[in-house]
Amino acid sequence: MSKMERIGFIGLGSQGGPMAERIAAAGYPLTLWARRPDALAPFLEKGATAAPDIATLGATCDHVGICVVDDAGVAEIVDQLLPAMRSGSRIFIHSTILPEHCVALAERCAEHGVAFLDAPVSGGGPAAAAGTLTLMCGGAVDVFEAARPVLESFGGLIVRMGDVGAGQRAKIVNNALMAANMGLAHAAMEAGRALDLDGTALRDLIKASSGRSFGFEVYARLPTPGAFAHGAPLLRKDVGLLMASLPDDASAEALSRAATPFLSAACGD
């Protein structure tokens, strides 16, 4: 891919903002759109261009990344992008949404001659800023390879998981496992309390022993489950996406059952 290609990006949140910064730092001409114009100011100071609306962004860009919260937000943006985008351009979805929704969006894009790839990310804002996000991608090999230089501007491990929707399926399994691990950590600490164990000592022990996991390490840093109120709704959403993709499936139910007590406590249910 030539660095003269213009990249569009929509979704300048705690993760999407650093991703956009990395794209600009890699030398790509970057065009942005945001619901709140004040969110654009830091990026404009670094040379990015602001589009007055989504259609204008679509008409002027070769590659558009979308990193908004949910299915409805993605659908609304794609509805406005597609009529304006040139044949041969591409849309990349970095949001975590239903795999089936991605398949339907890809079919619509194909009707307009626009390539599509789902590429949800893992690692959060710090990894985005460091350029070390993990990307789980679903789509055609040629689309994936053509866009790899853009993805490498903010990604570390970048894996094509299969056809469209495979990236989303991998992401929701990963996040459901994270939520389940945090739920099991919550249960383990509750069991320790019931056994009259010192909580601090038990945390330190587990972090150095066979029961450790990334989810436990995150849980161990929390003074209370409520301190994870910022991340819990997103994990709950992703567990819900897994359950919607695998209704009545025992494996999905097991992950959800493990995650639910912690997520409920973190969300203040």
Secondary structure, DSSP 4 states (H G I P E B T S, - for coil): --TTS-EEEE--STTHHHHHHHHHHTT--EEEE-SSGGGGHHHHTTT-EE-SSHHHHHHH-SEEEE--SSHHHHHHHHHHHGGGSPTT-EEEE-S---HHHHHHHHHHHHHTT-EEEE--EESHHHHHHHT-EEEEEES-HHHHHHHHHHHHTTEEEEEEEESTTHHHHHHHHHHHHHHHHHHHHHHHHHHHHHTT--HHHHHHHHHTSTT--HHHHHHHT-SSGGGGTTTHHHHHHHHHHHHHHSTT-HHHHHHHHHHHHHHHHHHT-
